Structure formats: C-alpha cells, structure tokens
C-alpha cells in the first residue's frame, strides 16, 4: 500500500492518520519522563528533524550537539524575506495537519504559540489547466493551511532554536561515521567528534550518493531501502504581478499521476499584503523543463505558459520573479520521497541500527506518513524517545 492509498483509506473510513497514536502507545513525549541514558548524542543536520531532536534532548537535560553542513539552520524550510513584504517559503510552505502539531513539538503547555494559519476556502475559485472546475480537495489541499505572514521556518526560529542555538556547529560536512566500537566517531571535513548515540537527519539523497561512509556498512535491508527509494526532484518559483488575474490555484495533470505534481497558486493567499505573488510548486517530472532553464529562459517560459492560460495577462503585468531549484542545493539534492513510495521501504529507512544510529527526517518515518515538516518532527520525537 502506498502513502496515498493509506491516507485515502483512512479518509474513507472516517479516521485520522494514526501516527500520533502510535507514538503515544510507544512512549511519552514528556520532558519530565525518566531516562537511564546519560551519554552524548550527535545530531547530523539542523533541519526540522535535527532541530526538534535537539530541542527535546535539551528539555530532558541530555548532552547533545548538532552538526550542520551549511552556514544556516532550517534545511528545506528555507525562506526569503527580501522579495516582498511577507516571508516567501522556498521550501516547506504548508501546514498539512491540525495545528496541534505546534504544541506537540514545543512540548511545553506553558508556552503560548502565536503563529497564525488560515485554511483554504473550499468555495473559492480553483481549476485545472484544461479548463475544468475542481475543488481544493481535488487538488490535494482539502486540509492544508497557509501560514499568515510567517512560515515553518519562523515557527522553529521563534520557539525551537533559541534554547539550542549554541549547540549548533555550522559548516561541518560529515564524511564518515564509525560505530564499530562503544564510542561512535564522526569525522567531518574539519574535525572529529565522538558520541554515544547518533541521530542522522541528512536527506536520503545524501546517503544515496555515498557522501557519508559508515563503518561497519549499514545493514543490507537499510542499504537496499536507501538505494531503492525514489526521491522527487523539486522546484519552486514566485512571480510578482501588478494585478491579480489568476484564481487561488491552477493544477496540472501529470501523467502518470505518480510521476509528479505541478501547481500554480496564489502565494499571497491570507497574507497581510497588497502584493500579487503567484507561486509555482512542482516535483518529480513536473519540474521539467523549469529546473534545466537559465533564469532568463525560465521567466520567458513561465510567462508564455501563463499567457496561454490567462489570455496574455501574465506578460503585461509581470514585475519580478525568484526561483529555487532543490536539485542544485548541495546538502539536499532534491525534494522529498515521492507520494507513491512503498510504506515498508520508508519504515525501513526510519529503523535504528544497533542501538547506536537513529534516523529522523521526512524520509525516516514509521511508513504511515512522510515527506512533510510534521512527519520530520514526529520522527525526531520517536528517535529521542527510543534513545531515552
């Protein structure tokens, strides 16, 4: 059963995705819970999973350090605040689950969370490029919400990072992990670190291309899952126009459906802004030809495409644009595991190794859901609970 089939089955049966209940049945995400572990944990990567793991370990009083390959935290929650008067999410953009996930990550009832989100109006104007009128649910946005003048990155910056920022070491590109003896040795381009446990949150593409070597080699089942899992290419673009001539969303049929996704959408939806920003989100085969074009070729292509849909209004109202090709990001190399992946392969990706190596991130879950910020955070909760 694929992820899409699993989620669809849950919807037909009128039940929610049971990931949270699975976590609750395993162990409590409680910072006051007792733990016998008193060693040091190294976390590889400062994206959503790495930050969540560090934050929870800090709550439990456990020694840890986060090694981040780049010069900034956030991973694929990357944003820009220089384009318009609200944050533009170049990576993770939507909340795909109920707002309770924020409290679940913060794990502290005394903290009042003030990040605002807005659901989509199901009666608003949506459609397919072919001219067919469809609902937001048909486009896959039936439960999704937009952040209002904020983003996932802002949530982590405001509530998670402050208590752990001094534990993040930047520009540390991990080259090898030796877990053959009691102390685990992690070598980076710059230096050597030791720990008792490791939480690996590096994108699965980084493991696929062999950027990190393991001693001993990871179990065959784990290596097979890493090598066989399909990671979608990822591309986003944002175009500012002088007038709003487009609906909330326009979807495109990718054939076969499992090959990718493509959507033009109103990126200004719900924002406290008068700017008119149209976003392009595309993964898998939908990224062609965008990710192969130069910047000048890209905007010409997009405007021509939009002119065809909206009777020439795109070119006449164009102001500016930006784009993000996730395949070119050196510490990502792509978007996320595709929606139709076999859940058993994803579950194997998320399994720990020898009570020493733990995996967390959008690709390293229990196989019930994957490829979103909330699944990355919950996988980190699971990894921390396993350690403690």
For each residue, the residues with C-beta under 8 A, 3 or more apart:
1: 5 6 9 343
2: 5 6 339 340 341 342 343
3: 6 7 339 340 341 343 346 369 370 371
4: 7 8 339 340
5: 1 2 8 9
6: 1 2 3 9 10 17 343 368 369
7: 3 4 10 11 17 369
8: 4 5 11 12
9: 1 5 6 12 13
10: 6 7 13 15 16 17 18
11: 7 8 14
12: 8 9
13: 9 10
14: 11
15: 10 18
16: 10
17: 6 7 10 368 369
18: 10 15 21 22 368
19: 22 23 365 366 368 369 375 378
20: 23 24 104 378
21: 18 24 25
22: 18 19 25 26 366 368
23: 19 20 26 27 29 378 381 382 385
24: 20 21 28
25: 21 22
26: 22 23 382 385
27: 23 33 385 386
28: 24 33 385
29: 23 56 104 107 381 384 385
30: 33 107
31: 56 59 60 107 108
32:
33: 27 28 30 60 388
34:
35: 38 60 62 388
36:
37: 62 196 197 387 388
38: 35 62
39: 62 63 195 196 197
40: 62 63 64 65 194 195 196 197
41: 53 57 62 63 64 65 195 196 197 198 199 387
42: 64 65 66 67 184 186 193 195 197 198 199
43: 46 50 53 54 57 64 65 66 67 198 199 201
44: 50 67 174 177 186 198 199 200 201 202 212
45: 49 50 66 67 68 69 75 200 201 202 203 361
46: 43 50 51 54 66 68 73 74 75 168 170
47: 50 51 73 74 75 76 77 201 361 376
48: 51 52 75 76 77 92 152 156 361 362 373 376 377 380
49: 45 52 53 199 201 360 361 362 364 376 377 379 380 383
50: 43 44 45 46 47 53 54 66 68 75 199 201 360 361 380
51: 46 47 48 54 55 66 73 156 160 161 164
52: 48 49 55 56 105 160 360 376 377 380 381
53: 41 43 49 50 56 57 64 199 201 360 380 383 384
54: 43 46 50 51 57 58 64 66 164 167 168
55: 51 52 58 59 105 107 160 163 164
56: 29 31 52 53 59 60 107 380 381 384
57: 41 43 53 54 60 62 64 384 387
58: 54 55 61 62 64 163 164 167
59: 31 55 56 107 108
60: 31 33 35 56 57 384 388
61: 58
62: 35 37 38 39 40 41 57 58 387 388
63: 39 40 41
64: 40 41 42 43 53 54 57 58 167
65: 40 41 42 43 167 169 193 195
66: 42 43 45 46 50 51 54 164 167 168 169
67: 42 43 44 45 169 172 174 186 188 193
68: 45 46 50 72 73 168 169 170 171 172
69: 45 171 172 173 174 202 330 331
70: 170 171 330 331
71: 170 171
72: 68 170
73: 46 47 51 68 156 161 168 170
74: 46 47 77 78 79 153 156
75: 45 46 47 48 50 78 91 201 203 331 332
76: 47 48 91 92 203 326 329 332 335 336 362
77: 47 48 74 89 91 92 151 152 153 156 373
78: 74 75 89 90 91 153 324
79: 74 87 88 89 90 91 151 153 154
80: 83 87 88 90 322
81: 87 88
82:
83: 80 88 238 240 277 320 322
84: 88 240 273 275 277
85: 273 275
86: 149 268 271 272 273 275
87: 79 80 81 147 149 150 151 153 154
88: 79 80 81 83 84 238 267 277 322
89: 77 78 79 92 93 147 151 152 153
90: 78 79 80 236 322 324
91: 75 76 77 78 79 236 324 326
92: 48 76 77 89 151 152 153 372 373
93: 89 146 147 151 152 279 281
94: 141 144 145 146 147
95: 99 101 117 144 145 146 147 152 374
96: 143 144 372 373 374
97: 100 101 143 372 374
98: 101
99: 95 102 117 145
100: 97 103 104
101: 95 97 98 104 105 374 377
102: 99 105 106 113 115 155 159
103: 100 106 107 109 113
104: 20 29 100 101 107 377 378 381
105: 52 55 101 102 159 160 377 381
106: 102 103 111 113 159 160
107: 29 30 31 55 56 59 103 104
108: 31 59 111
109: 103
110:
111: 106 108 159
112:
113: 102 103 106 155 159
114:
115: 102 147 150 154 155 158
116: 147 148 149 150
117: 95 99 145 146 147 148
118: 145 146 148 269 270
119: 143 144 145
120: 124 136 141 144 145 146 248 269
121: 124 136 248
122: 135 136 137 142
123:
124: 120 121 136 247 248
125: 247 248
126: 133 134 135 136 138 139 247 248 249 250 251
127: 131 132 133 134 247 249 250 251
128: 131 132 134 250 251 252 253
129: 250 251 252 253 309
130: 253
131: 127 128
132: 127 128
133: 126 127
134: 126 127 128 138 139 251
135: 122 126 138 139 142
136: 120 121 122 124 126 139 141 142 248 249
137: 122 140 141 142
138: 126 134 135 251
139: 126 134 135 136 249 251 263
140: 137 144 261
141: 94 120 136 137 144 249
142: 122 135 136 137
143: 96 97 119
144: 94 95 96 119 120 140 141
145: 94 95 99 117 118 119 120
146: 93 94 95 117 118 120 269 270 271
147: 87 89 93 94 95 115 116 117 150 151 152 154 155
148: 116 117 118 270 271 272
149: 86 87 116 271 272 273
150: 87 115 116 147 154 155
151: 77 79 87 89 92 93 147 154 155
152: 48 77 89 92 93 95 147 155 156 373
153: 74 77 78 79 87 89 92 156 157
154: 79 87 115 147 150 151 157 158
155: 102 113 115 147 150 151 152 158 159 160
156: 48 51 73 74 77 152 153 159 160 161
157: 153 154 160 161
158: 115 154 155 161 162
159: 102 105 106 111 113 155 156 162
160: 51 52 55 105 106 155 156 157 163 164
161: 51 73 156 157 158 164 165
162: 158 159 165
163: 55 58 160
164: 51 54 55 58 66 160 161 167 168
165: 161 162 168
166:
167: 54 58 64 65 66 164
168: 46 54 66 68 73 164 165
169: 65 66 67 68 172
170: 46 68 70 71 72 73
171: 68 69 70 71 190
172: 67 68 69 169 188 189 190 191
173: 69 188 189 190 331
174: 44 67 69 177 186 187 188 202 211 212
175: 187 188 189 211 212 213
176: 185 186 187 212 213 214 215
177: 44 174 184 185 186 187 198 200 212 213 214 215 357
178: 181 184 185 186 187 214 215
179: 184 198 214 215 216 353 354 356 357
180: 215 216
181: 178 184
182: 196
183: 194 195 196
184: 42 177 178 179 181 194 195 196 197 198 356 357
185: 176 177 178 192 193 194
186: 42 44 67 174 176 177 178 192 193 194 195 198
187: 174 175 176 177 178 191 192 193
188: 67 172 173 174 175 191 192 193
189: 172 173 175
190: 171 172 173
191: 172 187 188
192: 185 186 187 188
193: 42 65 67 185 186 187 188
194: 40 183 184 185 186
195: 39 40 41 42 65 183 184 186 198
196: 37 39 40 41 182 183 184 356
197: 37 39 40 41 42 184 355 356 357 358 387
198: 41 42 43 44 177 179 184 186 195 356 357 358
199: 41 42 43 44 49 50 53 358 359 360 380 383 384 387
200: 44 45 177 207 212 357 358 359 360 364
201: 43 44 45 47 49 50 53 75 359 360 361 364 376 380
202: 44 45 69 174 206 207 211 212 331 361
203: 45 75 76 206 207 231 331 332 333 334 361 362 363
204: 207 208 226 229 231 337 349 361 363 364
205: 208 209 231 332 333 334
206: 202 203 209 211 212 331 332 333
207: 200 202 203 204 210 211 212 226
208: 204 205 226 227 229 231
209: 205 206 333
210: 207 213
211: 174 175 202 206 207
212: 44 174 175 176 177 200 202 206 207
213: 175 176 177 210
214: 176 177 178 179 217 218 357
215: 176 177 178 179 180
216: 179 180
217: 214 223
218: 214 222 223 226 353 357
219: 222 223 353
220: 223 224
221: 224 225 348
222: 218 219 225 226 348 349 351 353
223: 217 218 219 220 226 227
224: 220 221 227 228 348
225: 221 222 228 229 345 346 348 349
226: 204 207 208 218 222 223 229 349
227: 208 223 224
228: 224 225 345
229: 204 208 225 226 337 341 345 346 349 363
230: 337 338 341
231: 203 204 205 208 333 334 335 336 337 338 363
232: 260 283 284 334 335 336 337 338
233: 260 283 284 287 291 326 327 334 335
234: 282 283 287 325 326 327 334 335 336
235: 280 282 283 286 287 290 291 323 324 325 326 327
236: 90 91 279 280 281 282 323 324 326
237: 279 280 290 298 302 321 322 323 324
238: 83 88 267 277 278 279 280 321 322 323
239: 277 278 279 280 299 302 303 306 314 318 319 320 321
240: 83 84 275 276 277 318 319 320 321
241: 244 245 276 277 278 314 317 318 319
242: 276 317 318 319
243: 276 313 317
244: 241 266 268 276
245: 241 310 313 314 317
246: 250 264 266 278 306 310
247: 124 125 126 127 250 266
248: 120 121 124 125 126 136 265 266 269
249: 126 127 136 139 141 263 264 265 266
250: 126 127 128 129 246 247 263 264 265 309
251: 126 127 128 129 134 138 139 262 263
252: 128 129 262 263 286
253: 128 129 130 257
254: 257 259 260 261 262 284 285 286
255: 259
256: 259
257: 253 254
258: 338 339 340
259: 254 255 256 284 285 286
260: 232 233 254 282 283 284 285 286 287 338
261: 140 254 281 282 283 284 286
262: 251 252 254 280 281 282 286
263: 139 249 250 251 252 280 281 282
264: 246 249 250 278 279 280 306 309
265: 248 249 250 269 278 279 281
266: 244 246 247 248 249 269 277 278 279
267: 88 238 277 278 279
268: 86 244 271 273 275 276 277
269: 118 120 146 248 265 266
270: 118 146 148
271: 86 146 148 149 268 275
272: 86 148 149
273: 84 85 86 149 268
274:
275: 84 85 86 240 268 271
276: 240 241 242 243 244 268 317
277: 83 84 88 238 239 240 241 266 267 268
278: 238 239 241 246 264 265 266 267 306
279: 93 236 237 238 239 264 265 266 267
280: 235 236 237 238 239 262 263 264 290 302
281: 93 236 261 262 263 265
282: 234 235 236 260 261 262 263 286 287 290
283: 232 233 234 235 260 261 286 287 335 336 338
284: 232 233 254 259 260 261 287 338
285: 254 259 260 288
286: 235 252 254 259 260 261 262 282 283
287: 233 234 235 260 282 283 284 290 291 327
288: 285 291 292
289: 292 293 301
290: 235 237 280 282 287 293 298 301 302 323 325
291: 233 235 287 288 325 327 328
292: 288 289
293: 289 290 297 298 301
294: 297 298
295: 298 299 323
296: 299 300
297: 293 294 300 301
298: 237 290 293 294 295 301 302 321 323
299: 239 295 296 302 303 318 321
300: 296 297 303 304
301: 289 290 293 297 298 304 305
302: 237 239 280 290 298 299 305 306 314 321
303: 239 299 300 306 307 314 315 318
304: 300 301 307 308 315
305: 301 302 308 309
306: 239 246 264 278 302 303 309 310 313 314
307: 303 304 310 311 312 313 314 315
308: 304 305
309: 129 250 264 305 306 314
310: 245 246 306 307 313 314
311: 307
312: 307 315 316
313: 243 245 306 307 310 316 317
314: 239 241 245 302 303 306 307 309 310 317 318
315: 303 304 307 312 318
316: 312 313
317: 241 242 243 245 276 313 314
318: 239 240 241 242 299 303 314 315 321
319: 239 240 241 242
320: 83 239 240
321: 237 238 239 240 298 299 302 318
322: 80 83 88 90 237 238
323: 235 236 237 238 290 295 298
324: 78 90 91 235 236 237
325: 234 235 290 291 328 329
326: 76 91 233 234 235 236 329 332 333 334 335
327: 233 234 235 287 291 333 334
328: 291 325
329: 76 325 326 332 333
330: 69 70 333
331: 69 70 75 173 202 203 206
332: 75 76 203 205 206 326 329 335
333: 203 205 206 209 231 326 327 329 330
334: 203 205 231 232 233 234 326 327
335: 76 231 232 233 234 283 326 332
336: 76 231 232 234 283 362 363 370 371 372
337: 204 229 230 231 232 341 346 362 363 370 371
338: 230 231 232 258 260 283 284 341 371
339: 2 3 4 258 371
340: 2 3 4 258
341: 2 3 229 230 337 338 345 346 370
342: 2 345 346
343: 1 2 3 6 346 347 367 368
344: 347 348 367
345: 225 228 229 341 342 348 349 367
346: 3 225 229 337 341 342 343 349 350 363 364 365 366 367 370
347: 343 344 350 351 365 366 367
348: 221 222 224 225 344 345 351
349: 204 222 225 226 229 345 346 359 363 364 365
350: 346 347 359 360 363 364 365 366 367 379 382
351: 222 347 348 359
352: 355 356 357 358 359 383 386
353: 179 218 219 222 356 357
354: 179 357
355: 197 352
356: 179 184 196 197 198 352 353
357: 177 179 184 197 198 200 214 218 352 353 354
358: 197 198 199 200 352 383 386 387
359: 199 200 201 349 350 351 352 364 379 383
360: 49 50 52 53 199 200 201 350 364 376 379 380 382 383
361: 45 47 48 49 50 201 202 203 204 364 376 379 380
362: 48 49 76 203 336 337 365 370 371 372 373 375 376 379
363: 203 204 229 231 336 337 346 349 350 370 371
364: 49 200 201 204 346 349 350 359 360 361 379
365: 19 346 347 349 350 362 368 369 370 375 378 379
366: 19 22 346 347 350 379 382
367: 343 344 345 346 347 350 370
368: 6 17 18 19 22 343 365
369: 3 6 7 17 19 365 372 375
370: 3 336 337 341 346 362 363 365 367 375
371: 3 336 337 338 339 362 363 375
372: 92 96 97 336 362 369 375 376
373: 48 77 92 96 152 362 376 377
374: 95 96 97 101 377 378
375: 19 362 365 369 370 371 372 378 379
376: 47 48 49 52 201 360 361 362 372 373 379 380
377: 48 49 52 101 104 105 373 374 380 381
378: 19 20 23 104 365 374 375 381 382
379: 49 350 359 360 361 362 364 365 366 375 376 382 383
380: 48 49 50 52 53 56 199 201 360 361 376 377 383 384
381: 23 29 52 56 104 105 377 378 384 385
382: 23 26 350 360 366 378 379 385 386
383: 49 53 199 352 358 359 360 379 380 386 387
384: 29 53 56 57 60 199 380 381 387 388
385: 23 26 27 28 29 381 382 388
386: 27 352 358 382 383
387: 37 41 57 62 197 199 358 383 384
388: 33 35 37 60 62 384 385
